[in-house]
Amino acid sequence: MVDVAVRAGVSPSTVSRTLRGLSTVSPEVRVRVEQAARELNFAVSRQAASLATGKTGVVAVLTPVLNSWFMGSALDSLAPILRAAGMDLLMYVTPNMTERADFFERLPARRNADALLVFSFDLTEEEGARLDDLEIPVIYVSQHAEGRASVYIDDVAGGRRGTQYLLNLGHRRIAFVKTIGPSGFSFSSNERLTGYRQALTEAGIPLDDSLVVTASSFGDKRRVVESVGQLLSQRQPPTAIFAEQDQAAVSVLWTLRRSGIDVPEQVSVLGFDDHEIARWSDLSTIAQSPTDIGRVAGELVRSLVSDSDADQGQHIVLPTRLILRGSTAPLSREETLPHSGADPLEAASPAHADDGS
């Protein structure tokens, strides 16, 4: 560090403050110190900096899965925000209950990170209390936790908006497809379902539990076929289906078309997310931006780590948008679902699901 200070023409303490990313260094001095450090191949020791400042320079992320569109997009925008602040990213992935229990028993983030971002977790009351004991900022992402820092969309408003749109098209028999991932996370699903029910109630339409079905969000076509089968076998099948994730909505589209049902002429289909697959499939959807969620979460964690007086319980709510494509249309009173000829469930059964799809 002394060599860097000599080359940059500053004191060793200024070098230390610069390389730790502190804001008390002028831009001109920062450029000189960073250039000298590069020329001398000097890198600050994370451990030494931690001893001096009490900070690790690390932000931990707790998530049940990594292989999802949402997580990939959010992390892509989160990581650069942290890098710009000189922070590293540490991942804790708990895909099953054994690893989840181990994390909450050991709480490794307590000694390894300055803050923890919790992505898409249905926490028990005991798990939430354990995180409260970490004594570092904890930010909940894609969910809201009362009295704790949170970044999320208003899932209830999104579910209500999507249902109101279908109502405005003239649909009254509107089904809702819930999705449950492998981790069992259901927070967003429950919130979107609440919005769906609110919109129907506001429109004076009685709630019908037979129109709410459950499917997997991770490509389980068999489960989707069964769920759509439940809907089509009703005496009054729905004329619109609102799936609370785009991946499930696209599976619904595939199943209906394999059943000989025209979309949107006979059944409208609406998704939620604006996943890339929605654009490829011409799917109308309620759009959220995981990129914006990741960026805002990064900015919030930087603020909470650098300012001990910042509001540790602030909530940031991001908007959703209705994206209109070709899978939804006004209800046509003359058109009904087919009830003759080949059995639509037979046509879309899993036995036929693997030939080229």
Helices and strands as residue ranges (DSSP letters): H 2-8, H 12-19, H 27-39, H 46-53, E 58-63, H 69-84, E 88-93, H 97-106, H 109-112, E 115-119, H 125-132, E 138-141, E 150-153, H 155-168, E 174-180, H 187-202, G 209-211, E 212-216, H 221-232, E 240-243, H 246-258, E 268-273, H 276-280, E 284-287, H 290-306, E 315-318, E 321-323, H 344-347, G 350-352
